[in-house]
């Protein structure tokens, strides 16, 4: 069921219980949960623990001819979403990890030839691919302590979107699962929250179950409500029993829709069974006294419970002695008030229940009480008795307004004296006896004046204990005191609504996550601003403190491009101070990259006429200029509808037999003031299939930056001098006579080389090409894997005359 406004929702809840038999339910909007999860991730950088270490592995997919060689892959913050959430099942959420650094080299085997590099992705924090998984949210219990865990080792249905097609994404995803399985627990288990065992009286939680729910089960991809949902904690209090059911897709969504769903992002529902059956009942018995009793809970779990007195009452005798007839004779007027709390022929039971913004206690009775009047005449006359019935009507109502301290989250119920009332009326079916004078005529007021204070005293001290909601509303993120309550109602269950907003509970930096270019500056601000403010910067790789990188006013100075490893670096910026006498700190992540333009893939491979999607983004989100600068091959670029950061590249080519391979260059540029910033993408066009592969000779020393390429046949290596060598692209020094390559001392991030070789033959020439990421020392294993995989598949190559 879709969202309702606060007013509509509270009206819907009147007289109902929505806790499904559980003692309490706490809900967190999944979008705000994501923000707090991000803060947890930053904290892991600061403690040196729990960060997912860089991944390096190989993933095979398809028919076995495709491989993804992954190097030093780094992940961003895990993010939750609930596209497939079912509140009736164990909690399942989608967990998405952005890839923010590293290199992915794709290789493909063509025919019987060894595999060759088909694509190179240089991963940066902007526009990077993702891996996502179906993630169960679990509860662990130990000595009364429950903990919500995200354990990557328990995740399933891994998918990775840097390959195309669901089947291929799932195959590569399985390799990611194997990688996460291999991590030590501290680096793959995220604790979202726990029951700490702190005592909080009747609201002390024992344990809880977690479920997830979509805001609108019918929402489809593209709808505004698609992906909106809540994390729901079903809580059992100390000494309580678990509920027996959970909501279904047809159940009312319990977060209001006000402010487009951002005004109320958290809620706490305390079961009316607990509120009235435990908390209010005990206090009412003590405050009212007179033997009052309330039966135990017997209602259905979807109906709000209210208190109905079953026993107790007050008994008072009114006796009035007076003189009559010139004060010569003694008289006595007497009647009894026997007012019961339980239901009887005189009216319903005394009740306590919720009415939205108030709790109300009602006691309404209509009594017939016998009275007697005796006149003791002087002897010899006998005493004269008169009997009758007095009808006494009592309508007693006490209203207690619900109150909420928005700072502490304590809920109170304050007696509203102006709206509370006690109405009493008296009448006599026989009429008063007027023959004895004025005293008799005033008897009504005397009786009413005696009984009314007795009745008023019954509920004079009625109160409800203050409710400290801190533990119940902060189970998922206890360290953040996340759920700040702003509205309180008691339509049946106690319903509390508020906002999950770190800005209101602690100091938070802005921006919390930013990507900037090398050598630029970024101004941080902190809200609210604490006293004794200090700043620090820590490198996330080395954990070294770099306090000189930020000014006392929070101005971060990004390192220059020559100080970046692989063209990027990440830092944790932390502000510390004192707020309201307490130490506080808040952190943010900032990523620094070499270029203000991020473009991928840095290398793509295809044949003439084939198309590939290319991506480029500017850090400032501004427009980019695309152009093919190697126009001799006739390639073209077209826009992609709805994707302004992408272009559809269609390869041209060449029929020249001396150009078996062509390296196309696509320039992406942006004007930045007086300068033009550029980034270049490359596409290797196979004008004809490669007839062989290139290998590294045994005397190559990639760890020293030098390799010797060679061709091989079944009889072994072929003399490099018999081949025609070309360096089609890339930095460094290449010997076209020997096929020997030496990389430069300084290697730009994302660099690679493309080397081709032609072995002349008597009838046909044999061609080979290879793309190698740089630096060589890092990717030597890739080249070795490619070399060793299919040596036996390579046919004898024709030998040129020596």
Buried (B, 14 or more C-beta within 10 A) or exposed (E): BBBBBBEEBBEBBEBBBBBBBBBBBBBBBBBBBBBBBBBBBBBBBBEEEBBBBBBBBBBBBBEEBBBBBBBBBBBBBBBBBBBBBBBEEBBBBBBBBBBBBBBBBBBBBBEEBBBBBBBBBBBBBBBBBBBBBBBBBBBBEEEEBBBBBBBBEBBEBBBBBBBEEEEBBBBBBBBBBEBBEEBEEEBBBBBBBBBBBEEBEBBBBBBBBBBBBBBBBEBEEEEEBBBBBBBBBBBBBBEBEBBEEBBEBEBBBBBBBBEEBEBBBBBBBBBBBBBBBBBBBEBBBEBBEBEBEBBEBEEEBBEBBBBBBBBBBBEBEBEBEBEBEEEEBBBBBBBBBEBBBBBBEBBBBBBBBBBBBBBBBBBBBEBEBEBEBBBBBEEEEEEEEBEBBBEBBBBBBBBBBBEBBEEEBBBBBEBEEEEBEBEBEBEBEEEBBEEBEEBBEEBBEBBBEBBBEBBEEBBEEBBBBEBBBBBBBBBBBBBBBBBBBBBBBBBBBBBBBBBBBBEBBBBBBBBBBBBBBBBEEBEBEBEEEBEEBEBBBBBBEEEEEBEEBBEEEBEBBBBEBEEBEBBBBBBBBBBBBEBEEEEBBBBBBBBBBBBBBBBBBBBBBBEBEBEBEBBBBBBEEEEBEBEBEBEEBBBEEEEEEEEEBBBBBBBBBBEEEEBBBBBBBBBBBBEBEEEEBBBBBBBBBBBBEBBBBBBBBEEBEBEEBBBBBBBBBEEEEBEBEBBBBBBBBBBBEBBEEBBBBBBBEEBEBBBBBBBBBBBBEEEEBBBBBBBBBBBBEBBBBBBBBBBEBBEEEBEEBBBBEE
